[in-house]
Amino acid sequence: MKVLILGGGVIGVTTAWYLAEAGCEVTVIDRQDETALETSFGNCG
């Protein structure tokens, strides 16, 4: 199975890892050049 994950934060990367371990072909797309650069952005306040 091929899976596309949008977002390279904690949840996206963790989900990608578990799916890859389960045998899926995983692609992660993030708007930043590196992962986890805006990990807490939506949780502040």
C-alpha positions in Angstrom: 0.0 0.0 0.0 1.3 3.5 -0.8 0.5 6.2 1.8 1.0 10.0 1.6 1.2 11.9 4.8 0.9 15.7 4.9 2.9 17.2 7.7 6.2 16.3 9.2 5.5 17.0 12.8 5.4 14.6 15.7 2.2 12.9 14.6 3.0 12.7 10.9 6.5 11.3 11.4 5.4 8.8 14.0 2.5 7.6 11.8 4.9 7.3 8.8 7.3 5.2 10.9 4.6 2.8 12.1 3.2 2.5 8.6 6.6 1.8 7.2 7.2 -0.8 9.8 3.9 -2.4 8.8 5.2 -2.7 5.2 3.6 0.4 3.6 5.4 2.6 1.1 5.3 6.0 2.9 5.9 9.5 1.6 5.9 12.5 3.9 5.3 16.0 2.5 5.9 19.1 4.7 5.9 22.8 3.8 9.2 23.2 5.5 12.6 21.8 4.2 13.1 19.8 7.4 10.7 17.9 9.7 9.3 19.2 13.0 10.1 22.9 12.4 6.5 23.9 13.3 5.6 21.0 15.6 4.2 23.1 18.4 2.9 26.0 16.2 -0.8 25.1 16.5 -0.7 24.0 20.2 0.4 27.3 21.7 -1.8 29.5 23.7 
